[in-house]
Structure formats: C-alpha cells, structure tokens
Amino acid sequence: MKAHKPSASERANRRRPDPKQEVRAVRRRIRFIAGCFVVLCAVLALRAFYLQVLSAPQWQERARNQHRKIIPLTPQRGALFDAQGEALAVSLEADSAYVNPEFLHRILAQQADGAGRLSQMAAAIAPLIGEKPQWVLERMQRDKKFVWLKRRMAPDRAAALRALELPGVFFTREHKRWYPNGRVASQVIGFSGIDNRGLEGLERRYDPLIAGDGGYLVTRKDASGRSLGSGERVEAGRRGRDLYLTIDKQIQYIAEHELAEAVTSSKARGGVAVVMEPASGRVLAMASQPDYDPNQFGRFPAATRRNRVVCDSYEPGSTFKLFLLAAALNEELFKPQQQIDCTKSGHYAIGGKVIHDHRALGVLTVADVLKFSSNIGCAKIAQQLGRETFYRYLREFGFGQLTQIDFDGEVGGLLRAPQDWFEIDLAAISFGQGVTVTPLQLATATCAVVNGGRLMQPYLVERIVDPRTGAEQLHSPREVRQVLRPAVAQQLRDMMVRVADVDGTGSRARVPGFLVGGKTGTAQKVDPVTGTYSVDKRVSSFVGFAPAEAPRLVVLVALDEPRGEVYGGILAAPVFSRIVEQTLRYLRVAPTQPLEDASRTARPSSPPPREVAPALLSEMPPVPTQNGAPQSRMPDFKGLTARDVLALMARSGLNLRIEGYGRVVRQQPAAGQALDATTPLTLYLQPPQEAIYATD
C-alpha cells in the first residue's frame, strides 16, 4: 500500500507559528528590553547619587585643588621653660616675604619700561633681605607663581619692605624660634632649623612633641593656571606641646659664668660643670665651654654646640677613688680607720710597673687615703677587693653604660670586662686610669654616694604640657637600684668632708658658712699621636656636695688641658666653691657653720665677674639707716637682658625674681629705693619689638 504524501499547503500550515505563542514571545522580548533599561537607569542613578552626594566633599576638594597651590608654613613650636617657669625657647611671629613672578610680569608688561622697573625693584629689595640685587632679580624672573624672597624677617626690615608697596611682593606670617637668654643652657636646649625641625639638644629629642602642626598658604589660579591673587592662610595650625625642664636658669647661669671664668683664667681648652639634686636625679645646671648662641647657631663651629657633659668621655683620675672605697667599705673588707702602708718612699711596684704618689705619705688610714688621694693606698685596697667584685660595683654605679637621660648622643664610656684586666690594670682603674666616664655618669654616681646609696636616673624634662587641653605628662624621679647600704654611704660622706679640710687636697672647695665634701682629680690624657699618656695634658676636676649635713647639691667641675697649674684641687675646687656658694644663696639655704670657721679656708678669692653694662652696674651711694649702718639701694635694671641681670646678681649678691623674658621694662622696687633683707626684688621682662603668637 502506497503511503500518503503531504501537499504543499499542508506543509505551509505546519510551519506557521501559533498566534498565541507569537504574542507571548514578543511580550518576553519587550519585558527583557524594559528590564535592561530599568537596570541601566538604576545604575546611572546610583552612580550619580554616589558622585553627587556621597563623594561630593572629595570631588569638591579635588576641584578646589585644581585651582590652588598649597605652601606649608612653619607651625608654632611649643615653648621650653626652666624649673621656675621662665622661658628658655619660644616661637614668635615674623613676616615672610614672597613674590608671584607671573602676576608681577603681567603688571609690568602694561608699563613702557617693564624690564627697567623690575631691576629697580630688585635693587630696592636686596638690602632689606640681605641679598645681592642679581639674586633677587633672578628669583623675580622665574616662571613660577610663588617664590620665597625672605623668611622670618626682622620686624624693622619687614616694615621697610612693606612700605615700598611693590607689586607682586606679598607677605605672610610665620613662626620664628627665639632663645631669650642667648647662650644660657644653649647646649642643653639646642636649636631648630628654618624648616622647624629640631636639630640639636632637647629641641631634637622632643621634636615630635613640640613641633606642632603647621598652617598653609594658598595661591589661587584660574583654568589656564594663571594666578588670581596674592595668597591666604586657610588653616592656622596647632601649637606643639610645652616642656618644663629641671634646669634652673639662674643656677645654670652661675655654673656657666664661673666655668667660663675658670677656663679663661687657666687657659684651658674647655670645661664642663654639672649641678644635680642628689635625692631625685634632677639636673639643675649643665654647662659646657666653649658655648654658642642658638639664635645665631650657624656662626659657630659644630664643636661648640656639643653637650660635653653627656657626649664626651674622659679618664676621671682620682675622683674615681670614691667608688673603689665605696665597694671596699660595702663589702666590709676595710673600715675607715684601718691603716694601710702607703710606703715611706712614695713608690710601689706592681705588675712590672711602678706607682707613684704625689709625695711620700707613709702609713695612712683608709679615710686618709681618700683625703690625701694616695694612689698606692688605692692600689692595695683594689688588690684585696679583686677584679670581679670591683667591676661589679662599677657597673652598679652605672659606669660603662648609658644613664638613659632624656638627651640624644649620650655615650657610655669605656669599662673593659674584668677578664681583660692585668694586675696593673686593676691598680690603674682603682685611681681612675684605663677607664673612661662621662661627666654626667660621674655626677650621677656621686649622687648615689651622697643620697644614702640609691642610684637615681638623671633627667632634664619635668613636665610635658599640651597648651590646648592642659593635659600634663609628669616625669617623676626613678630609683635605678640600691648600690650601698645607707650606713656605708654615710661613712663615705664623712670621709669626703675630710677631703675639704684645710690640710686636705680639696681645701679650696670650702664654702663660707657651710660644710662641704668632695674629691679632687687630676688625670693624664692619652696623646693621640704616641698612644701613651701625655706629659703635659691633664683634666683637672672636682666633684662634691653641699651642705654636708643634708645635701642639696652635687656639683662636678672639670677643666680640659689647663696650662700652668693642673691640679684639680687648685683649679677645679675653687670653681666648685663659687658655684655652691652662689647657688645655696639663691636657694635661700641657711648657713650651717659659723662664718668665722670658714674664714680660715685657704681658697683663693673669686675672679671679678665680667662687666656687662658699667653705667648700669655702678654702685649707688649707701643710705644710712636709723642705727647708722649703711643700706644699699636698688640698681637701675631697665634695658638689661636676663643674662645681664644674672651677671649683676652674681656681683651684688641680690636675690632677684625674674618674670618674663627679653629685656627689663619694669622693676620693683624702683631704681634708687633703699633695700633691706626683707624687701622682695622683682624684675619684669618683655621681648624686644615682637609679640608672642596667641595659642589656641
């Protein structure tokens, strides 16, 4: 049977879609396209919302940045104050001048003789900023919109430049670091550079805290990059934190003045002086010679800016005998009255070498070994003490390691391990040779002897204050360790007092009205050429404390390479005496001894202080009192700097309170008024021609 074959019409009907299915397909395509449009519109809307609303501040800032140039300005650094709240370093406002060369060229292009006018402007500006006209002209011709001419100008020169009213020359206010006391405590304070970074001293150590946040100078420009104005400060910045130091400005001046006099009179290469409070470790004064003026630090060699008290080490000589005897007494190997044969010849052979005393001393007690500074006696004590024990005590006193004072650049000195000591090394170290220390280490270790055997960590900054919030960060005294038993420390103090007896090596350290103690030192220096001890180069030193009954001060004085007399008891001890005498008077410490006893002291008189202002320092005629005794009058201090005032205090014996900084503008009592012991004396100082920037 033959199969049926579909016709053409049947086949066409089979290919034709169902109308209902075709409608459904069209609807699906319409919905898909509509959905795509909805999603696209939603994405565009969300993007627009993100750009116009959520990211608006960011894009607005970018737009503003396209029309301005930001020049950072130096912030106001925090101030440094002494222990009495007197300013040691402050930031003042000063004018900085800059030029907009593009703006200037557009102005001069409209004039017939623009090039000649530009040269005239450069010639007028040059003397006011201390530069050559060609240098100024070159900066004014640069293809820029902002070029500094002179930053932090002196007030009179800035006023003169403003008065010229030159087109294209503009001004802004910046902060300038000023040290109102000049050289006083210069190596401690340090200085900051033109970029507001601390470069030396405490300015460097605490730079992150006192630097502050700077403001900004903004120059505006149009779409073509052309300048639209002179510039403006858009953010004032924030002041850094203030530091309150342990340094007392007046004690610092006393130490610096007496040290400078001693260096000059002895023709020494340099010198150091340290004044510490033994109970706490607070550093009251830290002086080095030669010194420098931080207001003009660029004019001084780098060596003068180094704080030798912390950064230099030397062989201590006989001052080191204190710590040998401290170890021997604390180990109960010796007693103060125990006798030691220091030989009748003054010579003692040990380790293939011969040790000498300055003279034949014979048999001495342990206390007299310190009093007369016997090298032979110390060598014999060291032999009994032993290398390991002696080394352990020296480490306990802090030698051969950092004191951790808050000051950059500290060195730890040299103290070799005991296994490297030969027999002669033990003897040499016992009297301060073959070991190096810093002046700060020696003063700190002496404080441990004086305060009952407690080693205190020295420090320079007492408080850190945020001027915006008033929040304070306090640095409290920190005991490192107990080195000696209090009874042993008292024995050693009594032995040190005997050093200052009339027949002791430190007799010239005596202070009228007070009992003092200490130890002299005269150390040979190593010749760098020969590598052996020099024949004529010495370090003369004295370290002591006062008053002996209740020590308030530990003072170390060291003179580097003096000429002529070289013994510490002759050169350094009198400087100690003068520093202690004036400091105790300034601190109003009552005398503990009859003045008649002190008058028998064999110490020489102080050299006269340097003249500061002869007309102002001349003495006024005394005023007779009711009982006929003469009475002094108040000198005229007006116009003097703080340094001049301190010099006059040292000369006259007046105890003055100084408020402010700069120069004296007012005083109480008035000049010429009669004075007596109960009259309070106050001087008020203000900076010259400059105003302090208001803090936020």
Summary of the structure (lengths in Angstrom):
residues: 696
radius of gyration: 38.3
end to end distance: 114.4
largest distance: 169.5
contacts: 2319
relative contact order: 0.10
helix: 38%
strand: 23%
